[in-house]
Amino acid sequence: MASLAWLLIPLLAAVGAGLWGSWAARNRKSGRTGDVTELNGYAAFREAMEKSHSHSGT
């Protein structure tokens, strides 16, 4: 019986990891996140930094 418990522990851990992985990746399927959003945010950041440097007189 003890050997059955030792076999079930990794099995339950693998099932839990699979469930967590599918839950963690749920937003990536909807298209709300990703490279396009991050690149747009970076472009806005660069634009804001360029504006702040152009007013400093250098």
C-alpha positions as a printed Julia matrix, in Angstrom:
58×3 Matrix{Float64}:
  0.0    0.0     0.0
  2.89   2.36    0.75
  4.33   1.8    -2.71
  0.98   2.79   -4.23
  1.07   6.05   -2.29
  4.6    6.77   -3.55
  3.41   6.2    -7.12
  0.36   8.42   -6.71
  2.33  11.42   -5.4
  4.2   12.1    -8.68
  1.09  11.3   -10.68
 -0.95  13.87   -8.76
  1.9   16.36   -9.06
  1.99  15.89  -12.84
 -1.78  16.33  -13.1
 -1.56  19.46  -10.93
  1.26  20.85  -13.07
 -0.75  20.23  -16.22
 -3.78  21.99  -14.78
 -1.7   24.92  -13.61
  0.02  25.18  -17.0
 -3.27  25.31  -18.86
 -4.61  27.89  -16.39
 -1.46  30.04  -16.67
 -1.62  30.03  -20.49
 -5.33  30.87  -20.73
 -4.8   34.6   -21.48
 -2.36  33.95  -24.3
 -5.06  32.27  -26.36
 -7.37  35.28  -26.21
 -4.97  37.64  -27.99
 -5.03  40.24  -25.22
 -1.35  39.73  -24.46
  1.67  39.07  -26.56
  4.44  40.67  -28.5
  2.25  43.25  -30.26
  0.97  44.69  -26.99
  4.44  44.74  -25.47
  5.98  46.36  -28.54
  3.3   49.06  -28.54
  4.01  49.75  -24.89
  7.73  49.95  -25.58
  7.14  52.36  -28.45
  5.06  54.58  -26.17
  7.83  54.44  -23.56
 10.49  55.45  -26.1
  8.31  58.31  -27.35
  7.83  59.58  -23.8
 11.56  59.36  -23.12
 12.38  61.25  -26.3
  9.94  64.0   -25.33
 11.47  64.33  -21.87
 15.0   64.55  -23.31
 14.05  67.12  -25.95
 12.82  69.52  -23.24
 15.95  69.22  -21.1
 18.04  71.29  -23.51
 20.59  68.66  -24.41
